[in-house]
Amino acid sequence: MRNPPAGATGLQLARVPQDDTARRIQAQVGGRWVCWYGHATGHYWAMPRAIDGWYGAVEATTPDRLAALIARFETDSGRGGRP
C-alpha cells in the first residue's frame, strides 16, 4: 500500500445515489443522527448524536430499514423524535 501524497486530507470516494439517500434520512430525523452509506459494506449506517446511555451505530441494508431502526431507538430511549 502506498502512502498518500503530501498534503492529502483523506480518501475521496465517488459519490453514489445512496449517499444522497443517507443525507435525506439524516435530514428527516432532524440531524439527531449522523447517517451515511457504507461504500465498502453496501449498507446504510447511523449513529445518534446524543441518546443517553447508548453509544454505537445501527446498520441496515435498506433506507426504510434504517429509518425504522432509528425510530425504534428513539422510542425505546424515550426521545420520541424530540431534538
C-alpha positions in Angstrom: 0.0 0.0 0.0 1.4 3.4 -0.9 1.4 6.4 1.3 -1.0 9.3 0.4 0.6 12.3 -1.3 1.9 15.0 1.0 -0.9 17.4 1.9 -3.7 14.8 1.2 -6.5 15.3 3.6 -8.3 11.9 3.1 -9.7 9.4 0.8 -12.2 10.8 -1.7 -14.9 8.3 -2.8 -17.0 8.7 -5.8 -20.5 9.9 -4.9 -23.3 7.4 -5.5 -27.1 8.0 -5.2 -27.1 6.1 -1.9 -25.1 8.9 -0.4 -27.9 11.4 -1.1 -30.4 8.9 0.3 -28.5 8.7 3.6 -28.4 12.5 3.7 -32.2 12.6 3.3 -32.6 10.2 6.2 -30.4 12.4 8.3 -32.5 15.4 7.4 -35.7 13.5 8.1 -34.6 12.8 11.7 -33.7 16.4 12.3 -30.0 15.8 12.4 -30.3 13.9 15.7 -28.5 11.0 13.9 -25.5 11.1 11.6 -26.3 8.9 8.6 -24.1 7.6 5.8 -23.9 4.9 3.1 -21.0 2.5 3.6 -19.4 2.2 0.2 -17.4 -0.9 1.3 -20.3 -2.7 3.0 -23.2 -1.6 0.7 -25.3 -0.9 3.8 -26.7 2.2 5.4 -25.4 3.3 8.8 -26.4 5.8 11.6 -25.1 6.9 14.9 -27.1 9.0 17.4 -25.7 12.4 18.3 -27.0 12.1 21.9 -29.0 9.2 23.3 -28.2 9.0 27.0 -26.7 5.6 28.0 -26.3 4.3 24.4 -23.3 4.7 22.2 -23.0 2.8 19.0 -24.1 2.5 15.4 -27.0 0.8 13.6 -26.7 -0.8 10.2 -29.4 -1.7 7.7 -29.5 -3.0 4.1 -32.2 -0.6 3.0 -33.1 3.1 3.7 -36.5 2.1 5.0 -35.0 -0.4 7.5 -32.5 2.2 8.7 -35.4 4.7 9.3 -37.3 2.0 11.2 -34.3 1.2 13.4 -33.8 4.9 14.2 -37.4 5.3 15.1 -37.2 2.2 17.4 -34.1 3.5 19.2 -35.7 6.9 19.7 -38.9 5.4 21.0 -37.0 3.0 23.3 -34.9 5.8 24.6 -37.9 8.0 25.3 -36.8 10.7 22.9 -39.7 10.1 20.6 -38.2 12.2 17.8 -37.5 15.2 20.0 -34.5 17.3 19.1 
